């Protein structure tokens, strides 16, 4: 039997009478299976477009900001800060001679 064939009323009566209705059940199951085979699968939803901003990336046509303001400090201040750090880390028992520590200023003698 093909899926395109439509039985007459007499054919259905004959199928119902033969084999206790087993032929009619087999025919109906075959009709259901061919109908399912012709059915087109539902369309998959289109994926969402990417957001306008990708995390971690600068938007198109822009650039990251310039260097932080502390990078523009004079070299003498950087040197002083490094010297103070070295003194406090490596020579903790000696007075700091970085020139910026208030504890190490020479005391005035009266």
VMD Tcl script that draws the C-alpha trace (Angstrom):
set ca {
  {0.00 0.00 0.00}
  {1.21 3.49 -0.72}
  {0.53 6.60 1.31}
  {-1.23 8.32 -1.60}
  {-3.98 5.69 -1.92}
  {-7.26 6.60 -0.24}
  {-9.49 3.58 0.39}
  {-13.21 3.54 -0.37}
  {-15.80 2.80 2.29}
  {-16.12 -0.72 0.89}
  {-12.37 -1.29 1.21}
  {-12.46 -0.21 4.87}
  {-15.39 -2.55 5.55}
  {-13.43 -5.40 3.94}
  {-10.30 -4.62 6.01}
  {-12.39 -4.54 9.18}
  {-13.90 -7.91 8.36}
  {-10.60 -9.65 7.50}
  {-8.45 -11.05 10.28}
  {-10.59 -9.52 13.00}
  {-9.64 -5.93 12.03}
  {-5.88 -6.51 12.07}
  {-5.61 -5.36 8.46}
  {-7.39 -2.09 9.25}
  {-5.11 -1.47 12.24}
  {-2.02 -2.18 10.12}
  {-3.34 0.15 7.40}
  {-4.00 2.95 9.88}
  {-0.55 2.54 11.45}
  {0.99 2.70 7.98}
  {-0.99 5.89 7.24}
  {0.20 7.48 10.48}
  {3.83 6.52 9.79}
  {3.74 7.94 6.26}
  {2.15 11.14 7.58}
  {4.90 11.51 10.17}
  {7.53 10.92 7.48}
  {6.10 13.72 5.32}
  {5.97 16.16 8.17}
  {8.75 18.70 7.97}
  {10.75 19.15 11.14}
  {10.12 22.41 12.92}
  {12.47 25.17 11.91}
  {15.34 25.63 14.32}
  {15.33 29.03 15.94}
  {17.93 31.39 14.57}
  {20.80 31.92 17.01}
  {20.77 35.26 18.74}
  {23.11 37.83 17.21}
  {26.24 38.54 19.20}
  {25.96 41.43 21.59}
  {27.28 44.80 20.53}
  {30.02 44.61 23.15}
  {32.22 41.57 23.51}
  {33.52 41.28 27.06}
  {37.20 42.03 27.21}
  {37.39 43.78 23.86}
  {37.31 47.45 22.98}
  {34.42 48.48 20.74}
  {35.22 48.84 17.06}
  {36.69 52.18 16.13}
  {37.94 52.96 19.64}
  {41.16 52.39 21.50}
  {41.99 51.81 25.13}
  {42.74 54.87 27.22}
  {46.30 56.09 27.44}
  {48.70 55.22 30.21}
  {47.57 55.81 33.77}
  {48.35 59.25 35.18}
  {50.88 57.91 37.68}
  {53.11 56.83 34.79}
  {53.72 60.46 33.97}
  {55.34 61.18 37.34}
  {58.93 62.41 37.13}
  {61.69 59.83 37.21}
  {63.05 61.30 40.45}
  {59.83 60.40 42.28}
  {59.94 56.87 40.91}
  {63.55 56.50 41.99}
  {62.71 57.82 45.45}
  {59.81 55.38 45.81}
  {61.95 52.45 44.71}
  {64.71 53.41 47.11}
  {62.22 53.67 49.98}
  {60.77 50.26 49.12}
  {64.21 48.65 48.99}
  {65.21 50.22 52.29}
  {62.09 49.05 54.12}
  {62.21 45.54 52.60}
  {65.91 44.73 52.68}
  {67.24 46.97 55.45}
  {64.45 47.17 58.03}
  {66.83 47.70 60.95}
  {68.48 50.79 59.42}
  {66.95 54.23 59.07}
  {65.59 54.95 55.61}
  {67.68 57.35 53.52}
  {65.22 57.86 50.68}
  {64.87 61.53 51.52}
  {61.12 61.44 51.91}
  {60.66 59.72 55.26}
  {59.79 62.15 58.08}
  {61.27 59.81 60.71}
  {64.77 60.18 59.30}
  {65.01 63.95 59.15}
  {67.97 65.29 61.10}
  {66.95 66.42 64.51}
  {67.72 69.95 65.59}
  {69.83 70.20 68.72}
  {69.18 73.19 70.96}
}
mol new
graphics top color blue
foreach p $ca { graphics top sphere $p radius 0.5 }
foreach p [lrange $ca 0 end-1] q [lrange $ca 1 end] { graphics top cylinder $p $q radius 0.2 }
display resetview
